[in-house]
Amino acid sequence: MTDTVSQGWSDLELAVAREAFDRAHERAIDQLVLAVRSRSAALNSADTVWALHDFLSIQRHTMEGRFDFQLEGILFVFAGLVKDELLRLEELAGLEREKLSKITAMARF
């Protein structure tokens, strides 16, 4: 990361953000695996196979868009992850109070 990109983020905050982001990503993958297992158990026709394919395509697009660690916009990402219960605010302890307040406020909507 360049200094201009990480400006406004301490080394501690960067480490906390990265760890929280990675933890949320793991949880999202775990949820996806469970969903795929459940849907796979119901495969009984070409239509259900193609529906699983469509589901996976959508999930891949969503995951790749959501889980691209960029500091620009990361507070919005964290708010969404908190709202979707993939991340808990406590896991962001170490971020400055203003950042946590913004994440908390955005997660309400």
Residue pairs with C-beta under 8 A, 6 or more apart in sequence:
1 14
1 71
5 71
5 72
6 14
6 71
9 17
9 71
10 96
12 94
13 94
13 95
13 96
13 99
15 94
16 92
16 93
16 94
16 95
17 69
17 71
17 74
17 78
17 92
17 95
18 69
19 91
20 78
20 87
20 91
20 92
21 67
21 69
21 74
21 77
21 78
23 87
23 91
24 67
24 81
24 86
24 87
25 67
27 86
27 87
28 63
28 66
28 67
28 86
29 63
31 86
32 59
32 63
35 55
35 59
36 52
36 55
36 56
39 48
39 51
39 52
39 55
40 52
42 48
43 49
43 52
66 77
66 80
75 99
75 102
75 103
75 106
76 106
78 87
78 92
78 103
79 102
79 103
79 104
79 105
79 106
79 107
80 106
80 107
81 87
82 88
82 89
82 103
82 104
82 107
83 107
83 108
83 109
89 100
89 103
89 104
89 107
92 99
92 100
92 103
95 103
